[in-house]
Amino acid sequence: MNVLSLTPTLPAALAARHTPPPAAACERVTLARRELLDVPAPRGRRVTCHHGRLWLTFEGCRADIVLEAGDTHRCRERGRLVVQALRDAIVELG
């Protein structure tokens, strides 16, 4: 399986100064079936499934979430988020 990360790879000296993009910044990602998307700091972000079907699981949280096309989830959880495409999907993180 492929793992995509929304955190850019930076040299160690720059990584310490790196701040995540503001919550208003949106990213749209196309995922093939079974492909994973790693979101290290999801709290406050909105996950929208524009096409396909997504499975969301949060580190340290027992409940998982399934989004169908047109569904949105606002992340309140603190742990890392892993999104898996249950079908070919288009996901937007805002």
Backbone torsions as a table, in degrees:
resi	resn	phi	psi	omega
1	MET	NA	147.2	177.1
2	ASN	-89.7	144.3	175.4
3	VAL	-121.0	123.5	176.7
4	LEU	-103.9	143.9	177.6
5	SER	-123.2	135.5	176.8
6	LEU	-82.5	-6.5	177.6
7	THR	-92.0	117.0	-179.3
8	PRO	-65.4	150.7	176.6
9	THR	-82.1	119.7	-177.9
10	LEU	-125.4	150.9	172.8
11	PRO	-57.6	150.8	-175.2
12	ALA	-52.4	-40.6	-178.1
13	ALA	-64.5	-37.8	179.7
14	LEU	-80.5	-32.3	-177.7
15	ALA	-59.3	-36.2	-179.3
16	ALA	-64.3	-28.7	-178.5
17	ARG	-96.0	-8.0	-176.7
18	HIS	-67.4	131.9	173.8
19	THR	-116.8	142.9	-179.1
20	PRO	-65.1	157.8	179.8
21	PRO	-63.9	155.3	179.2
22	PRO	-61.6	154.7	-176.9
23	ALA	-57.5	-24.8	-178.0
24	ALA	-72.8	-20.1	-179.3
25	ALA	-69.4	130.1	-179.6
26	CYS	-109.8	142.7	175.9
27	GLU	-127.3	133.4	178.0
28	ARG	-114.2	127.8	-175.8
29	VAL	-128.1	136.6	174.0
30	THR	-98.1	127.9	-179.3
31	LEU	-119.2	134.4	172.4
32	ALA	-79.0	158.8	178.8
33	ARG	-50.5	133.7	-179.9
34	ARG	75.5	-4.9	179.5
35	GLU	-73.5	148.0	-176.6
36	LEU	-111.0	150.7	174.4
37	LEU	-128.1	123.7	-178.1
38	ASP	-99.2	123.3	178.7
39	VAL	-121.9	101.2	-172.3
40	PRO	-67.2	-32.6	-176.8
41	ALA	-134.0	78.6	-171.8
42	PRO	-84.3	-15.4	-173.1
43	ARG	-52.5	127.9	179.9
44	GLY	89.6	-10.3	-179.8
45	ARG	-87.3	157.0	177.9
46	ARG	-110.8	129.9	178.1
47	VAL	-109.0	120.9	-179.8
48	THR	-120.8	131.5	175.3
49	CYS	-94.9	110.8	-179.6
50	HIS	-88.9	-24.7	-177.9
51	HIS	-156.2	143.1	175.5
52	GLY	88.5	-148.2	-177.8
53	ARG	-147.0	134.1	-176.1
54	LEU	-123.5	146.0	173.3
55	TRP	-114.0	123.8	179.8
56	LEU	-110.5	130.8	175.2
57	THR	-134.3	134.6	-177.5
58	PHE	-108.6	138.0	176.7
59	GLU	-59.8	128.9	177.6
60	GLY	80.2	8.0	-179.2
61	CYS	-122.6	129.7	-177.1
62	ARG	-75.1	-33.8	-175.9
63	ALA	-81.9	133.2	175.0
64	ASP	-104.3	162.5	-177.5
65	ILE	-128.0	138.1	174.2
66	VAL	-115.2	127.0	177.8
67	LEU	-110.9	132.0	172.6
68	GLU	-96.2	167.9	177.7
69	ALA	-53.4	128.5	-179.7
70	GLY	96.3	-12.6	-179.8
71	ASP	-84.7	151.0	178.4
72	THR	-133.9	145.2	174.5
73	HIS	-130.7	128.8	174.5
74	ARG	-92.9	121.3	-175.1
75	CYS	-78.3	122.4	174.6
76	ARG	-112.2	-12.3	-177.9
77	GLU	-74.5	147.8	-178.6
78	ARG	-88.4	-29.6	-174.7
79	GLY	-73.2	164.1	177.4
80	ARG	-52.9	144.3	177.9
81	LEU	-110.1	133.8	171.4
82	VAL	-118.4	126.5	178.7
83	VAL	-109.6	129.0	175.8
84	GLN	-119.6	135.4	176.1
85	ALA	-80.7	117.1	175.7
86	LEU	-80.7	-21.7	171.0
87	ARG	-139.8	165.2	173.2
88	ASP	-49.6	133.8	-171.2
89	ALA	-145.3	159.4	170.1
90	ILE	-122.3	121.8	-178.2
91	VAL	-119.3	141.0	176.0
92	GLU	-119.2	132.1	176.1
93	LEU	-111.1	120.6	-178.0
94	GLY	-126.5	NA	NA
